[in-house]
């Protein structure tokens, strides 16, 4: 295999994902820090926003962005772009965990968001799609072998637990 070939990069990503899961068994906190670094490496905007992965399980991913000078808008709340980005990245961590990038490709085709409150504090995105939804995606990929799509819900919470926004992303999957 040639260095830098597409095959090599996919294998490297798969190895990295497997390594993070082994670390997670010993230290979830260290695994979350490694996942945070991976996201920041893949999407540099995440680093600028202060994106941090707080929790990763088979059923739930939670990540946070602070309210600071880099994420604050002109009225003192978390900028809309930062809110949407933390929700989308958190959904991506969930889906890439369940549908690894070496085997699948995933893109967002559409999104819908309803804002309920001003984001006056740091915000945490929580992605915990129903297991039936994830099983349906896997089933469709097995049945068609080609493509599946599904709406993936994500909630955005303030530090007080108040729901700031609810979103859903239409994720389209293809076999890699």
C-alpha positions in Angstrom: 0.0 0.0 0.0 1.3 3.5 -0.9 1.7 6.0 1.9 -1.1 8.6 1.6 -3.3 6.4 -0.5 -7.1 6.6 0.2 -7.0 3.0 1.4 -4.3 3.9 4.0 -6.3 6.8 5.3 -9.5 4.7 5.8 -7.5 2.0 7.6 -5.8 4.6 9.8 -9.3 6.1 10.7 -10.6 2.6 11.5 -7.5 1.9 13.7 -8.0 5.2 15.5 -11.7 4.4 16.2 -10.8 1.0 17.5 -8.1 2.4 19.7 -10.4 5.0 21.2 -12.9 2.3 22.0 -10.2 0.2 23.8 -9.2 3.3 25.7 -12.9 4.0 26.6 -13.0 0.6 28.4 -10.2 1.8 30.7 -10.8 5.5 30.9 -13.9 7.1 29.4 -12.5 10.6 30.2 -9.3 10.0 28.2 -11.4 8.5 25.3 -13.6 11.6 25.3 -10.5 13.8 25.2 -9.2 11.7 22.2 -12.5 12.0 20.5 -12.5 15.8 21.0 -9.0 16.0 19.5 -10.2 13.9 16.5 -13.2 16.2 15.9 -11.0 19.3 16.1 -8.5 17.8 13.7 -11.2 16.9 11.2 -13.2 20.2 11.6 -10.8 23.0 12.6 -13.8 25.2 13.4 -14.6 22.9 16.3 -11.2 23.9 17.9 -11.9 27.6 17.5 -15.3 27.2 19.2 -13.9 25.2 22.1 -15.9 22.1 21.2 -15.5 19.4 23.9 -16.9 15.8 23.9 -18.3 15.1 27.4 -19.9 11.7 27.0 -20.0 8.9 24.5 -22.0 5.7 24.8 -23.7 3.4 22.3 -26.9 5.3 23.1 -25.8 8.9 23.7 -23.3 11.5 22.8 -23.0 14.8 24.6 -20.7 17.7 23.7 -20.3 21.3 24.9 -19.2 24.7 23.6 -18.6 27.5 26.0 -20.1 31.0 26.0 -17.0 33.1 25.4 -15.7 35.8 23.1 -15.3 33.3 20.2 -18.9 32.0 20.4 -20.8 35.0 21.7 -23.0 37.1 19.4 -23.8 40.8 19.6 -26.6 40.3 22.2 -24.5 38.2 24.6 -25.7 34.7 23.8 -24.2 31.8 21.9 -24.0 32.6 18.2 -26.5 30.7 16.0 -23.6 29.2 14.0 -22.0 27.8 17.1 -25.3 26.3 18.3 -25.9 24.6 15.0 -22.3 23.4 14.6 -22.2 21.8 18.1 -25.4 20.0 17.3 -24.2 18.8 13.9 -20.8 17.7 15.2 -22.3 15.8 18.1 -24.7 14.0 15.8 -21.7 13.1 13.6 -19.8 11.6 16.6 -22.9 9.4 17.3 -23.3 8.3 13.7 -19.6 7.7 13.0 -19.5 5.5 16.1 -22.4 3.4 14.9 -21.5 3.6 11.2 -17.7 3.8 10.9 -16.2 6.0 8.2 -14.2 3.2 6.7 -17.4 1.3 5.9 -19.9 4.1 5.4 -20.0 7.6 4.1 -22.5 10.0 5.7 -23.6 13.6 4.8 -26.3 15.9 6.0 -28.8 16.7 3.3 -31.1 19.0 5.4 -31.6 20.3 8.8 -34.5 21.7 10.8 -34.1 23.6 14.1 -36.6 25.2 16.6 -35.1 27.6 19.0 -36.9 27.8 22.4 -34.7 30.0 24.6 -31.7 32.3 24.4 -28.4 30.5 24.9 -27.1 32.7 27.8 -24.6 30.1 29.0 -22.4 27.4 27.6 -24.5 24.9 25.7 -24.4 21.1 25.4 -25.7 19.2 22.4 -27.2 15.8 23.2 -27.7 13.2 20.5 -29.6 10.1 21.7 -31.5 8.7 18.7 -33.9 5.8 19.4 -32.2 2.4 19.0 -35.0 1.5 16.6 -34.0 4.4 14.3 -30.3 3.3 14.2 -31.4 -0.3 13.7 -33.6 0.8 10.8 -30.6 2.6 9.1 -28.5 -0.5 9.5 -31.2 -2.7 8.1 -31.8 -0.5 5.1 -28.0 -0.5 4.4 -28.0 -4.3 4.5 -31.1 -4.6 2.4 -30.2 -2.1 -0.3 -26.5 -2.4 0.2 -26.3 1.2 -1.2 -28.1 4.0 0.6 -30.2 4.9 3.6 -31.4 8.1 5.1 -33.0 9.1 8.4 -33.8 12.2 10.5 -31.5 12.3 13.5 -32.7 14.3 16.5 -30.4 16.5 18.7 -31.3 18.7 21.7 -29.3 21.7 22.8 -29.3 22.4 26.6 -28.1 25.3 28.7 -26.0 24.7 31.8 -29.3 24.8 33.8 -30.7 21.9 31.8 -33.2 24.2 30.0 -33.8 23.2 26.3 -32.4 26.0 24.2 -33.1 24.3 20.8 -34.3 21.1 19.2 -33.0 20.1 15.8 -33.1 17.2 13.4 -30.6 16.4 10.6 -31.5 14.4 7.5 -28.4 12.1 7.4 -27.8 10.2 4.1 -25.6 7.1 4.4 -23.8 5.2 1.6 -21.6 2.2 1.9 -18.0 3.2 1.7 
